Amino acid sequence: MAHEVRGVIAPGKNEPVRVETVLVPDPGPGEALVRVRTCGVCHTDLHYKQGGISDDFPFLLGHEAAGVVEAVGEGVADVAPGDFVILNWRAVCGLCRACLRGRPQYCFATHNAKQRMTLADGTELSPALGIGAFAEKTLVAAGQCTKVDPAASPAAAGLLGCGVMAGIGAAINTGNVGRGDSVAVIGCGGVGDAAIMGARLAGASKIIGVDIDARKLETARALGATHTVDATSADPVEAVRDLTGGFGADVVIEAVGRPETYKQAFYARDLAGTVVLVGVPTPEMTLELPLLDVFGRGGALKSSWYGDCLPSRDFPLLIDLYLQGRLDLDAFVSETIALDDVEAAFDRMHAGDVLRSVVVL
């Protein structure tokens, strides 16, 4: 039986989103039907709307979500109806070369639901990141559901489904920030602020937030930055060096996704330091660096895809830290909205007025 629900559709490139009736199938083998409780408005959804990820319109947007499992298909054992879960877009296969080498966070064959959700007229929808959670219910691969403590606020917990996990993981998993390290974060939006929070959790002694928006720098300080740099009035590279004894930071996290800011990150790190790219570039962007500088500065240049997280390991741990009062996920929830407000929320996000708007269903 198909479930009729309301969902947010991106009908075509740069067209306004609209709320339409969506038909969601009952779960088949390996699938789960989830009643969505909350879903964050993420830049990735805006990229889908703008055609920056693919042209497989129409899209069912939304992916940064928490909800309750309503039904599961044949062969599903890890989650059951009634479980409170965070949805993720890395349902590892367990069989690819990355999984078999003990590196499931790099799985090359992550699972999505095989059945398609549709519009009322039968038009097949492409769910954002295989999730499509700007809807009252969604169908996912069961491995995309990670069970966590139901005491957590759904609005806060769901943010681990993408941006907050990406930032925390960029610091802890990819950057391997350690006790006493110096860290610079270029770009203090939601992902960058999460990286600041991750660096603080890891025990960094100096955390430098860099941005061009004074409001974002104020928030970065509230979330753990020990120093901030306004890039409209100071050279970020020189400022980071000045704050680190002239050397540069041990780890520099680029959370913007532009060649200009990546170059700043490259030169703002100490010799043998680490650069982590977690900002998402667009397809036409290119980067040019002197190869001698790449060689001579040593260290590591890394990209962080979803914070190199393993949801089954990281989500429950971070929710436990949240419930202990050691990880302030609530700070990322700027406002709660309805499904009909998603288009306006994209505008507020683009203007930098919010960390996260969260749809509550």
BAKOL-230404 format. One record per atom (N, C-alpha, C): residue in one letter; x, y, z. Coordinates in steps of 0.2 Angstrom, whole numbers, padded with zeros to 4 digits, always signed. Atoms other than C-alpha are relative to their C-alpha. Last residue first. Layout:
BEGIN
AXYZ
...
END
This chain:
BEGIN
L+0006+0003+0003
L+0033+0088+0056
L-0004-0003+0005
V+0003+0004-0005
V+0046+0101+0061
V-0006-0003-0002
V+0007+0002+0001
V+0057+0108+0048
V-0002-0005+0005
V+0002+0007-0001
V+0073+0115+0055
V-0007-0001-0001
S+0008+0000-0001
S+0081+0131+0050
S-0001-0007+0000
R+0004+0005+0003
R+0100+0130+0053
R-0008+0001+0001
L-0004+0006+0001
L+0114+0142+0056
L-0004-0006-0003
V+0001+0005-0005
V+0103+0157+0052
V+0006-0005-0001
D+0004-0002-0006
D+0104+0174+0044
D-0001-0006+0005
G-0003+0001-0006
G+0118+0170+0032
G-0003+0002+0007
A-0002-0006-0002
A+0110+0177+0017
A+0004+0000+0007
H-0004-0003+0004
H+0109+0160+0009
H+0003+0007+0002
M-0007+0004+0000
M+0102+0152+0024
M+0005+0004-0004
R-0003-0002-0006
R+0088+0166+0025
R+0007-0004+0001
D-0002-0007+0000
D+0084+0163+0007
D+0004+0003+0006
F-0005+0000+0005
F+0083+0144+0008
F+0003+0008+0000
A-0006+0001-0004
A+0072+0147+0023
A+0006-0001-0004
A-0003-0006-0003
A+0060+0156+0012
A+0006-0001+0005
E-0002-0005+0005
E+0058+0141+0001
E+0003+0006+0003
V-0007+0002+0002
V+0057+0129+0015
V+0003+0005-0005
D-0005-0006-0001
D+0042+0138+0024
D+0007-0001-0003
D+0001-0006+0005
D+0028+0127+0017
D+0005+0005+0001
L-0002+0002+0007
L+0036+0112+0026
L-0001+0005-0005
A+0004+0005+0003
A+0034+0121+0043
A+0003-0002-0007
I+0004-0002+0005
I+0048+0130+0053
I-0005-0006-0003
T+0004+0005+0002
T+0059+0129+0068
T-0005+0002-0005
E+0008-0001+0001
E+0072+0142+0070
E-0003-0007-0002
S+0002-0007-0001
S+0091+0144+0074
S-0008+0001+0000
V+0007-0001+0002
V+0094+0126+0078
V-0002+0007+0001
F+0001+0000+0007
F+0113+0125+0079
F-0007+0001-0003
A-0002-0006+0002
A+0114+0129+0097
A+0000+0001-0007
D+0005-0004+0001
D+0104+0114+0101
D+0002+0007-0002
L+0003+0001+0006
L+0118+0103+0097
L-0006+0005-0001
D+0006-0004+0000
D+0128+0109+0112
D-0003+0000-0007
L+0000-0002+0007
L+0140+0095+0115
L-0007+0003-0002
R-0007-0001+0002
R+0146+0091+0133
R+0000+0002-0008
G-0001-0007+0000
G+0128+0092+0141
G+0007+0002-0003
Q-0004-0002-0006
Q+0128+0074+0145
Q+0001+0007+0001
L+0005+0001-0006
L+0113+0072+0133
L+0004+0001+0006
Y+0005-0006+0000
Y+0124+0080+0119
Y-0004-0001+0006
L-0004-0006-0002
L+0139+0068+0123
L-0005+0006+0000
D-0001+0001-0007
D+0127+0053+0122
D+0004+0006+0003
I+0007-0001-0003
I+0120+0060+0105
I+0002-0001+0008
L+0002-0007+0000
L+0138+0061+0099
L-0006+0002+0004
L-0005-0003-0005
L+0142+0043+0104
L-0001+0008+0000
P+0002+0002-0007
P+0126+0036+0096
P+0005+0004+0005
F+0007-0003-0002
F+0129+0046+0080
F-0001-0002+0007
D-0001-0007-0002
D+0148+0041+0078
D-0007+0003+0003
R-0005-0001-0005
R+0149+0022+0078
R-0001+0007+0003
S+0001+0005-0006
S+0134+0017+0068
S+0004+0001+0006
P+0005-0002-0005
P+0136+0033+0058
P-0002-0005+0005
L+0004+0006+0000
L+0153+0030+0052
L-0006+0000+0004
C+0003+0003-0006
C+0160+0047+0049
C-0002-0007-0002
D-0003+0007-0001
D+0173+0053+0037
D-0003-0004+0005
G-0004+0001-0006
G+0166+0070+0041
G+0004-0006+0001
Y+0004+0001-0006
Y+0153+0068+0028
Y+0004-0001+0006
W+0006+0001+0002
W+0167+0068+0015
W-0005-0003+0005
S+0005+0003-0005
S+0182+0076+0022
S-0007-0001-0003
S+0007-0002+0001
S+0196+0081+0009
S-0004-0005+0005
K+0005+0004+0000
K+0214+0080+0014
K-0007+0003-0001
L+0006-0004+0003
L+0230+0089+0011
L-0005-0005-0001
A+0005+0003+0004
A+0244+0082+0022
A-0006+0004-0002
G+0007+0000-0003
G+0260+0088+0029
G-0005-0004-0004
G+0001+0006-0004
G+0275+0093+0019
G-0007+0000+0002
R+0003-0002-0006
R+0278+0112+0015
R-0002-0007+0004
G-0004-0003-0005
G+0291+0109+0002
G-0003+0001+0007
F-0005+0004-0002
F+0281+0097-0009
F+0004+0002+0006
V+0004+0006-0002
V+0265+0107-0010
V+0006-0005+0003
D+0003-0002-0007
D+0276+0123-0011
D-0004-0006+0003
L-0005+0000-0005
L+0286+0115-0025
L-0002+0002+0007
L-0001+0006-0002
L+0270+0111-0034
L+0006-0001+0005
P-0007+0002+0002
P+0265+0129-0035
P+0002-0007+0003
L-0005-0001-0005
L+0246+0129-0032
L+0007-0002-0003
E-0007+0000+0002
E+0232+0130-0044
E+0005+0002+0005
L-0005-0003-0005
L+0214+0125-0040
L+0007+0000-0003
T-0006+0003+0000
T+0199+0123-0051
T+0005+0003+0005
M-0006-0003-0004
M+0181+0126-0049
M+0006-0004-0001
E-0005-0004+0004
E+0169+0121-0063
E+0006+0003+0004
P-0003+0004+0005
P+0160+0107-0053
P+0005+0004-0004
T+0004+0002+0006
T+0156+0117-0038
T+0004-0003-0005
P-0001-0004+0006
P+0166+0116-0022
P-0006-0002-0005
V+0002+0004+0006
V+0159+0108-0005
V+0001+0005-0006
G+0005-0004+0004
G+0167+0115+0010
G+0000-0004-0006
V+0007+0003-0001
V+0175+0100+0020
V-0005+0005-0003
L+0005-0004+0004
L+0193+0103+0014
L-0006-0004+0001
V+0006+0004+0001
V+0205+0098+0028
V-0005+0004-0004
V+0006-0004+0002
V+0223+0105+0028
V-0006-0005-0002
T+0005+0003+0004
T+0236+0097+0039
T-0005+0005-0002
G+0007+0000-0003
G+0252+0103+0046
G-0005-0003-0005
A+0002+0007-0002
A+0270+0097+0041
A-0007+0000+0003
L-0003+0005+0003
L+0275+0115+0041
L-0002-0007+0002
D-0007+0001-0001
D+0262+0125+0049
D+0003-0005-0004
R-0002+0006-0004
R+0245+0129+0041
R+0008+0000+0001
A+0001-0001-0007
A+0240+0146+0035
A+0002-0005+0004
Y-0006-0004-0002
Y+0247+0144+0017
Y-0001+0002+0008
F-0007+0003+0001
F+0236+0129+0013
F+0006+0004+0003
A-0001+0005-0005
A+0221+0137+0022
A+0006-0004-0001
Q-0001-0003-0007
Q+0222+0153+0012
Q+0002-0006+0005
K-0007-0002+0000
K+0224+0143-0004
K+0002+0003+0007
Y-0004+0006+0000
Y+0208+0134+0000
Y+0007+0002+0000
T-0001+0001-0007
T+0200+0151+0003
T+0004-0007+0001
E-0003-0006-0004
E+0203+0157-0014
E+0001-0002+0007
P-0007+0000+0001
P+0199+0140-0022
P+0004+0005+0004
R-0002-0004+0006
R+0182+0139-0015
R+0007+0000+0000
G+0001+0004+0007
G+0173+0126-0004
G+0002+0005-0006
V+0003-0004+0004
V+0169+0136+0012
V-0001-0003-0007
A+0007+0002+0000
A+0173+0125+0026
A-0004+0005-0004
E+0003-0005+0005
E+0192+0125+0025
E-0007-0002-0001
I+0006+0003+0003
I+0199+0117+0040
I-0003+0005-0004
V+0004-0005+0003
V+0217+0121+0045
V-0006-0003-0004
V+0005+0003+0004
V+0226+0109+0057
V-0004+0006-0003
D-0002+0007+0002
D+0243+0113+0065
D-0005-0003-0004
A+0004+0005-0004
A+0240+0131+0063
A+0002-0007-0001
G+0006+0003+0003
G+0253+0143+0056
G-0003-0005+0004
F-0001+0007+0004
F+0271+0146+0061
F-0006-0002-0004
G-0003-0001+0007
G+0272+0165+0066
G+0001-0007-0004
G-0007-0001-0001
G+0269+0161+0085
G+0004+0001-0007
T-0003+0007-0001
T+0252+0154+0081
T+0008+0001+0001
L+0003+0003-0006
L+0241+0170+0082
L+0003-0007+0002
D-0001-0004-0005
D+0252+0179+0070
D-0002-0003+0007
R-0007+0000-0002
R+0252+0165+0058
R+0002+0004+0006
V-0001+0007-0003
V+0233+0164+0058
V+0007-0001+0003
A+0003+0000-0006
A+0233+0183+0055
A+0000-0006+0004
E-0004-0003-0004
E+0245+0182+0041
E-0003+0000+0007
V-0006+0004-0001
V+0235+0169+0032
V+0005+0003+0005
P+0001+0006-0004
P+0219+0177+0035
P+0006-0004+0002
D-0002+0006+0004
D+0224+0194+0029
D+0000-0006+0004
A-0007+0003-0002
A+0215+0207+0040
A+0001-0006-0005
S-0004-0005-0002
S+0200+0219+0037
S+0007-0003+0002
T+0001-0006+0004
T+0187+0209+0027
T+0005+0006+0002
A-0003+0000+0007
A+0194+0193+0033
A-0001+0006-0004
D+0005-0003+0005
D+0188+0196+0051
D+0004+0001-0006
V-0004-0004+0005
V+0199+0184+0061
V-0006+0003-0004
T+0004-0001+0007
T+0192+0176+0077
T+0004+0005-0004
H-0002-0006+0003
H+0201+0169+0093
H-0004+0000-0007
T-0004-0004-0005
T+0197+0156+0106
T+0002+0007-0003
A-0006-0003+0003
A+0183+0148+0095
A+0003+0005+0006
G-0007+0003-0002
G+0172+0137+0106
G+0006+0003-0003
L+0000+0007+0001
L+0153+0139+0101
L+0007-0003+0001
A+0004+0004-0004
A+0151+0156+0107
A+0000-0007+0000
R-0002+0000-0006
R+0166+0162+0098
R-0004-0003+0006
A-0006+0005-0001
A+0160+0155+0082
A+0003+0001+0007
T+0003+0007-0002
T+0143+0164+0085
T+0006-0005+0001
E+0003+0000-0007
E+0152+0181+0086
E-0003-0007+0002
L-0006+0000-0004
L+0162+0177+0070
L-0002+0000+0008
K-0002+0006+0000
K+0146+0173+0061
K+0006-0001+0005
R+0005+0004-0003
R+0138+0189+0065
R+0003-0007+0001
A-0001-0001-0007
A+0154+0198+0060
A-0005-0004+0004
D+0007-0002-0003
D+0153+0191+0043
D+0001+0000+0007
I+0001-0007+0002
I+0169+0190+0033
I-0006+0003+0003
D+0006-0002+0004
D+0175+0174+0041
D+0000+0007-0002
V-0002-0005+0006
V+0190+0165+0050
V-0007+0001-0004
G+0005+0000+0005
G+0188+0156+0067
G+0001+0006-0005
I+0000-0007+0004
I+0204+0152+0076
I-0006+0000-0005
I+0005+0001+0006
I+0204+0138+0089
I-0001+0007-0003
K+0001-0006+0003
K+0219+0137+0101
K-0004-0001-0006
S-0002-0005-0005
S+0222+0123+0114
S-0002+0007-0003
A-0004-0005+0003
A+0213+0109+0104
A+0001+0006+0005
G-0005-0002-0005
G+0206+0096+0116
G+0005+0005-0003
A-0006+0004+0001
A+0196+0085+0104
A+0006+0003+0004
L+0001+0007-0003
L+0179+0092+0110
L+0007-0004+0000
R+0000-0001-0007
R+0186+0110+0106
R-0001-0007+0003
A-0007-0001-0002
A+0191+0104+0088
A+0000+0001+0008
G-0004+0007+0000
G+0174+0096+0086
G+0007+0001+0002
M+0002+0004-0005
M+0165+0112+0091
M+0004-0006+0001
I-0002-0003-0006
I+0175+0122+0079
I-0002-0004+0007
A-0008+0001-0001
A+0172+0110+0066
A+0003+0003+0006
A+0000+0007-0003
A+0153+0112+0070
A+0007-0003+0000
D+0001+0000-0007
D+0155+0130+0068
D+0000-0007+0003
G-0006-0002-0003
G+0163+0127+0051
G-0001+0001+0007
V-0006+0005+0001
V+0149+0116+0045
V+0006+0003+0004
G+0002+0006-0004
G+0135+0128+0051
G+0005-0005+0000
G+0007+0002+0001
G+0143+0144+0044
G-0001-0006+0005
C+0004+0001-0007
C+0160+0150+0051
C-0007-0001-0001
G+0007+0000+0002
G+0171+0149+0035
G-0004-0003+0006
I+0001-0005+0005
I+0190+0146+0037
I-0007-0001-0002
V+0006+0002+0004
V+0193+0136+0053
V-0002+0006-0004
A+0003-0006+0003
A+0210+0137+0061
A-0006-0003-0004
V+0005+0001+0006
V+0216+0124+0073
V-0002+0007-0002
S+0003-0006+0002
S+0231+0124+0086
S-0004-0002-0007
D-0001-0002+0007
D+0234+0107+0094
D-0003+0007-0001
G-0005-0005+0000
G+0235+0105+0113
G+0001+0003-0007
R-0001-0005-0005
R+0226+0089+0113
R+0006+0004-0001
G-0002+0003-0006
G+0223+0081+0096
G+0001+0005+0005
V-0002-0005-0005
V+0215+0086+0080
V+0001-0004+0007
N-0003+0004-0006
N+0214+0070+0069
N+0003+0006+0005
G-0006-0004-0002
G+0210+0081+0054
G+0004-0003+0005
T-0005-0001+0005
T+0199+0068+0046
T+0006+0004+0002
N-0001+0006+0004
N+0190+0060+0061
N+0005+0001-0006
I-0002+0005-0004
I+0190+0074+0074
I+0003-0006-0004
A-0005-0001-0006
A+0190+0090+0065
A+0003-0006+0003
A-0006-0003+0004
A+0182+0085+0048
A+0005+0002+0005
G-0004+0005+0002
G+0170+0074+0059
G+0007+0003-0004
I-0004+0004-0006
I+0164+0088+0069
I+0004-0005-0003
G-0004-0004-0003
G+0160+0098+0053
G+0004-0003+0006
A-0006-0001+0004
A+0153+0084+0043
A+0005+0005+0003
M-0004+0006+0000
M+0142+0078+0058
M+0006+0002-0005
V-0003-0001-0007
V+0135+0096+0060
V+0005-0006+0000
G-0005-0006-0001
G+0131+0097+0041
G+0004+0000+0007
C-0005-0003+0006
C+0124+0080+0037
C+0004+0005+0003
G+0001+0003+0007
G+0113+0068+0047
G+0004+0003-0005
L-0006+0004+0001
L+0120+0075+0064
L+0000-0004-0007
L-0005-0004+0004
L+0107+0089+0061
L+0007-0004+0000
G+0000+0001+0007
G+0094+0076+0065
G+0005+0004-0003
A-0003+0007+0002
A+0098+0075+0084
A+0001+0000-0008
A-0007+0000-0001
A+0095+0094+0087
A+0003-0006-0003
A-0002-0006+0004
A+0077+0095+0080
A+0008+0000+0000
P-0001+0002+0008
P+0074+0077+0086
P+0003+0006-0004
S+0005-0004+0004
S+0078+0082+0104
S+0001-0001-0007
A-0002-0006+0004
A+0087+0068+0112
A-0005+0004-0004
A+0000-0006-0005
A+0079+0057+0125
A+0002+0006-0004
P+0005-0004+0001
P+0076+0044+0111
P-0001+0006+0004
D+0003-0001-0006
D+0094+0038+0112
D-0006+0004-0001
V-0003-0004-0005
V+0100+0033+0095
V-0005+0001+0006
K+0004-0001-0006
K+0096+0021+0081
K+0004+0003+0006
T-0005+0001-0006
T+0105+0024+0065
T-0004+0001+0006
C+0003-0001-0006
C+0093+0022+0049
C+0005-0001+0006
Q+0000-0007+0000
Q+0102+0023+0032
Q-0003+0002+0007
G-0007-0003-0002
G+0106+0005+0034
G+0001+0007+0001
A+0000+0001-0008
A+0087+0001+0033
A+0007+0002+0003
A-0004+0006-0002
A+0088+0008+0015
A+0000+0000+0008
V-0008+0000+0001
V+0076+0023+0014
V+0002-0008+0001
L-0002+0006+0001
L+0057+0027+0012
L+0008+0000-0001
T-0005+0002+0006
T+0051+0043+0018
T+0002-0007+0000
K-0003+0007-0001
K+0036+0049+0029
K+0005+0000-0006
E+0003+0003-0007
E+0029+0067+0033
E+0003-0007+0001
A+0006+0004+0001
A+0041+0074+0019
A-0003-0003+0007
F+0005-0005-0001
F+0056+0085+0018
F-0007-0003-0002
A+0003+0000-0006
A+0065+0069+0021
A-0004+0006+0001
G+0007-0004+0001
G+0070+0064+0004
G-0004+0001+0006
I+0004+0000-0006
I+0084+0051+0008
I-0007+0003-0001
G+0004+0006-0001
G+0094+0045-0006
G-0004+0000+0006
L-0004+0004-0004
L+0105+0060-0005
L-0003-0007+0002
A-0006-0003-0002
A+0090+0070-0010
A+0005-0004+0004
P+0000-0003-0007
P+0076+0059-0016
P+0007+0002+0001
S-0007+0001-0002
S+0074+0058-0035
S+0001+0002+0007
L-0004-0006-0003
L+0056+0057-0038
L+0007-0003+0001
E-0005+0002-0004
E+0046+0046-0051
E+0004+0006+0003
T-0007-0002+0002
T+0031+0053-0059
T+0005-0002+0006
G-0004+0005+0001
G+0016+0042-0055
G+0007+0002-0002
D+0001+0002+0007
D+0003+0055-0056
D+0004-0005-0002
A+0006+0003+0001
A+0002+0057-0037
A-0001-0003-0007
L+0006-0004-0001
L+0020+0060-0036
L-0006-0003-0001
T+0003-0003+0006
T+0032+0046-0034
T-0005+0006+0002
M+0006-0004-0002
M+0043+0037-0021
M-0002+0004-0006
R+0000-0007+0001
R+0055+0024-0029
R-0007+0003+0003
Q+0006-0003+0002
Q+0059+0007-0023
Q+0000+0007-0001
K+0000+0002+0007
K+0077+0002-0022
K-0007+0002-0003
A+0006+0004+0001
A+0080+0011-0005
A-0001-0001-0008
N+0006-0004+0000
N+0098+0017-0005
N-0006-0004-0001
H+0007+0002+0002
H+0114+0008-0001
H-0005+0006+0001
T+0005-0001-0006
T+0132+0014+0000
T-0007-0002-0003
A+0007+0003+0002
A+0143+0006-0013
A-0005+0001+0005
F+0001-0002+0007
F+0161+0014-0012
F-0007-0002-0003
C+0004+0005+0004
C+0162+0013+0007
C-0002+0003-0007
Y-0001-0002+0007
Y+0175+0026+0013
Y-0004-0004-0005
Q+0001-0007+0001
Q+0169+0026+0031
Q+0001+0002-0007
P+0007-0001+0002
P+0169+0007+0030
P-0002+0007-0001
R+0001-0007+0001
R+0188+0007+0031
R-0007+0001-0003
G+0002-0002-0006
G+0191-0011+0037
G+0000+0008+0000
R-0006-0002-0002
R+0199-0017+0021
R+0000+0004+0007
L-0004+0006-0001
L+0184-0026+0017
L+0007+0001+0003
C+0003+0003-0006
C+0173-0010+0019
C+0005-0006+0002
A-0001-0004-0006
A+0185-0001+0007
A-0003-0003+0006
R-0007+0000-0002
R+0185-0015-0006
R+0002+0004+0006
C-0005-0003+0004
C+0167-0017-0006
C+0007+0000+0002
L-0003+0005+0005
L+0157-0030+0004
L+0005+0004-0005
G-0004+0005-0003
G+0151-0021+0020
G+0004-0005-0005
C+0002+0006+0003
C+0138-0011+0010
C+0003-0006+0004
V-0006+0003+0003
V+0139+0005+0021
V-0002-0007-0002
A+0002+0007-0002
A+0123+0015+0023
A+0005-0005-0003
R-0006+0005+0001
R+0131+0032+0021
R-0002-0007+0003
W-0001+0001+0008
W+0117+0045+0017
W+0006-0005-0001
N-0006-0001+0003
N+0111+0045+0035
N+0001-0002-0007
L-0001+0003+0007
L+0094+0046+0044
L+0007+0002-0002
I-0002-0005+0004
I+0094+0048+0063
I+0002-0003-0007
V-0006+0001+0004
V+0083+0035+0072
V+0002+0007-0003
F-0001-0006+0001
F+0070+0033+0086
F+0007+0000-0004
D-0007-0002-0001
D+0065+0015+0085
D+0001+0007-0002
G+0000-0004-0007
G+0046+0012+0086
G+0007+0003+0001
P+0005-0005-0001
P+0046-0001+0072
P+0000+0003+0007
A+0006+0002-0001
A+0063-0010+0072
A-0005+0005+0000
V+0005-0005-0002
V+0081-0007+0067
V-0007-0003+0000
D-0003-0005-0004
D+0096-0018+0065
D-0005+0005+0003
A-0001+0002-0007
A+0087-0034+0059
A+0003+0006+0005
V-0003-0006-0004
V+0080-0030+0042
V+0000-0002+0007
G-0007+0000-0001
G+0078-0046+0032
G+0003+0006+0004
E-0003+0006-0001
E+0061-0042+0025
E+0007+0000+0001
G+0001+0005+0005
G+0055-0024+0026
G+0003-0007+0002
V-0006+0002+0003
V+0053-0012+0040
V-0002-0006-0004
A+0000+0007+0002
A+0039-0002+0047
A+0006-0002-0003
E+0007+0002+0000
E+0036+0014+0056
E-0001-0007-0002
V+0001+0005+0005
V+0054+0019+0061
V-0008-0002+0001
V+0002+0007-0003
V+0053+0035+0070
V-0001-0005-0005
G+0006+0003+0000
G+0062+0051+0064
G-0001-0006+0004
A+0001+0005-0006
A+0077+0062+0063
A-0007-0002-0001
A+0006+0002-0003
A+0083+0071+0047
A+0000-0005+0006
E-0003-0001-0007
E+0096+0080+0038
E-0005-0001+0005
H-0005+0006-0002
H+0091+0073+0021
H+0002+0000+0007
G-0001+0001-0007
G+0078+0085+0013
G+0004-0006+0001
L-0006-0003-0004
L+0072+0087-0005
L+0000-0002+0007
L+0003+0000-0006
L+0061+0076-0016
L+0006+0002+0005
F-0003+0003-0006
F+0069+0080-0033
F-0005+0001+0006
P+0001-0004-0006
P+0060+0082-0049
P+0003-0003+0006
F+0006-0003-0003
F+0072+0082-0058
F-0006-0004-0002
D+0005+0006+0000
D+0088+0071-0062
D-0007+0003+0004
D+0006-0003+0003
D+0098+0086-0067
D-0006-0005+0000
S+0002+0004+0006
S+0112+0082-0055
S-0006+0004-0003
I-0002+0007-0001
I+0122+0090-0041
I-0002-0004-0006
G-0007+0000-0001
G+0122+0109-0045
G+0003-0007+0001
G-0002+0004+0005
G+0104+0109-0052
G+0008-0001+0000
Q-0004-0004+0005
Q+0100+0124-0042
Q+0003-0004-0006
K+0005-0004+0003
K+0087+0114-0032
K+0003+0004-0006
Y+0004+0004+0004
Y+0100+0101-0028
Y-0005+0004-0004
H-0004+0002+0006
H+0113+0114-0023
H-0005-0005-0004
L+0000-0006+0004
L+0099+0121-0011
L+0004-0002-0007
D+0006+0000+0003
D+0097+0104-0004
D-0001+0006-0004
T+0001+0005+0005
T+0115+0103-0001
T-0006+0000-0003
H-0002-0003+0006
H+0115+0120+0008
H+0000-0006-0006
C-0007+0001+0001
C+0105+0111+0022
C+0002+0003-0007
V+0000-0003+0007
V+0087+0115+0028
V+0008+0001-0001
G-0003-0006+0001
G+0086+0103+0043
G+0000+0002-0007
C-0005+0000+0005
C+0073+0089+0045
C+0003+0007-0001
T-0003-0007+0002
T+0062+0085+0059
T+0005-0001-0005
R+0002-0005-0006
R+0050+0071+0065
R+0003+0007-0002
V-0005-0005-0001
V+0050+0060+0049
V-0003+0005+0006
R+0004-0006-0001
R+0039+0044+0050
R+0005+0006+0002
V-0002-0005-0006
V+0052+0032+0043
V-0005+0005+0000
L+0004-0006+0000
L+0048+0017+0032
L+0001+0004+0006
A+0003-0002-0006
A+0063+0005+0031
A-0005+0006-0002
E+0002-0007+0000
E+0071-0005+0017
E-0004+0001+0007
G-0006-0005-0001
G+0081-0021+0016
G-0002+0007+0001
P-0005+0003-0004
P+0067-0031+0008
P+0006+0005+0001
G-0002+0007+0003
G+0053-0020+0003
G+0006-0003+0004
P-0007+0003+0001
P+0046-0006+0013
P+0000-0007-0002
D-0002+0004-0006
D+0028+0000+0010
D+0007-0002-0001
P+0002+0007-0001
P+0028+0013-0004
P+0001-0003+0007
V-0006+0004-0003
V+0028+0032-0002
V-0002-0007+0001
L+0002+0007-0002
L+0016+0042-0013
L+0007-0004+0002
V-0005+0005+0001
V+0020+0061-0012
V-0003-0007+0002
T+0001+0006-0003
T+0007+0075-0012
T+0005-0005-0003
E+0004+0004+0004
E+0015+0091-0016
E-0002-0006+0004
V+0003+0005-0004
V+0023+0106-0007
V-0005-0004-0004
R+0007+0000-0001
R+0033+0117-0019
R-0002-0006+0004
V+0003+0006-0002
V+0050+0123-0022
V-0007+0000+0001
P+0002+0000-0007
P+0054+0138-0032
P-0003-0007+0002
E+0007-0001-0001
E+0062+0134-0049
E-0002+0000+0007
N+0001-0007-0002
N+0081+0136-0050
N-0007+0002+0001
K-0006-0004-0002
K+0082+0120-0060
K-0002+0007+0001
G-0005-0001+0005
G+0066+0110-0060
G+0005+0005+0002
P+0003+0002+0006
P+0052+0103-0049
P+0005+0001-0006
A-0004-0005+0005
A+0061+0104-0033
A-0002-0002-0007
I-0003+0002+0007
I+0048+0095-0022
I+0004+0006-0003
V-0003-0006+0003
V+0044+0097-0003
V+0004-0002-0007
G-0007-0001+0001
G+0033+0083+0003
G+0002+0006-0004
R-0002-0007+0003
R+0015+0080+0009
R+0008+0000+0000
V-0003-0005-0004
V+0011+0062+0012
V+0001+0006-0003
E+0001-0007+0003
E+0000+0048+0004
E+0002+0005+0005
H+0002-0005-0005
H+0006+0031+0009
H+0000+0007-0003
A-0003-0006+0000
A+0006+0017-0004
A-0002+0005+0005
M+0004-0006+0000
M+0000+0000+0000
M+0004+0006+0000
END
